[in-house]
Amino acid sequence: MPRLLINDQNIMENKANEIWNRFQGSKNQTSFRLHPFPENVERGTRKSIRESECVYLEATVKQFEDWVSPNPKTSLSESNPFHPFDRNRFWAYSDYKEISNLLNPNKNLTIFSWDMLANCESDEGNVDLMASKMWIGKKGAHTALHFDTYGVNLVFQVKGTKVWRFWSPDRKDMKPTRIPFEESSVFSNWDMRAPHIDEIKPHHRHCRPKPDLEVRLTPGQGLFVPHHWWHDVECDSDICASINIWLSATPPHHIPIASLSPFPLSSSSSSSSSS
């Protein structure tokens, strides 16, 4: 079962702020993918977007921030790579990016360690900030419903809020697909954003499966995602940033978590199939 990783909240919020300041101050560029919002442009409705449907650009985190939250006294510089894109019509996401490509390891190794949230002694070796991935997005940016094919996932929220919805790996109603093929992910044919029959006929037998667990992750909070749990993730603030690391797929009761706590659920439902 996914769980929050709890430590001193004030300390962890300060760590989150420090990480964001380093991201913001980096002069290195990273790749962002963009897509109009709402995603189904012709119908003006939402749908889940895959990477191949996006346009891509290279920018610094500061350029992204200036685009999302512009200075009301100045216009966005034409040299900003985001300048051609209306911030009210597009979301952007820099996802699954190596932090080591953004930050100088000599100056940033001691900012954060996953040992602050969990005992991460493992065969993976380093489990500090520089071994992690980063995810920086605008409200609406998302990762479609999927499960990770390897490992367990540790997540730390750095800025803004991110909504996580979970479905048990034991469920039989998730419609797995290998299209598009990704070695690290198995997607679902269910689209958790598009208007669907369950919004018209709530008890129809083709209704989408309701999540077993839903949580809004805020800065300073950590998250443990067990092996093969389905999840759908969306940025829910103007600027949203998190980091994560995958560890070997060890059964949850064998992972020495520093402090586990049940989620403050925003919604919960039975893990049985929807009818």
Number of C-alpha atoms within 10 A of each C-alpha: 15 22 18 22 23 20 17 11 12 10 12 22 18 14 18 24 17 15 21 18 13 17 20 16 14 15 15 16 15 17 16 24 19 21 23 19 20 17 20 15 12 7 8 10 13 18 17 18 17 12 15 9 10 14 12 16 14 17 18 21 25 18 22 25 15 17 20 21 13 14 10 7 6 7 11 16 12 9 9 16 15 22 16 9 15 12 17 9 11 18 25 29 27 23 22 14 17 16 19 16 13 20 19 14 14 8 9 15 15 11 14 18 19 21 13 17 25 20 15 21 14 11 8 11 10 14 19 18 23 23 19 21 19 23 20 25 30 25 21 24 28 22 18 22 24 24 23 21 15 15 18 21 20 24 23 25 24 29 22 21 22 26 17 17 22 23 28 21 16 12 15 12 15 20 10 16 14 12 10 12 10 11 10 11 17 19 24 21 14 20 17 19 15 13 12 15 14 14 11 10 11 13 12 13 12 14 18 20 20 19 21 18 22 23 20 19 24 20 22 23 22 26 22 21 21 22 23 21 20 25 23 23 20 20 27 19 17 17 20 24 27 28 23 20 18 19 19 14 15 12 11 15 7 7 17 12 16 14 13 18 11 11 16 12 10 11 12 14 13 12 17 15 14 16 11
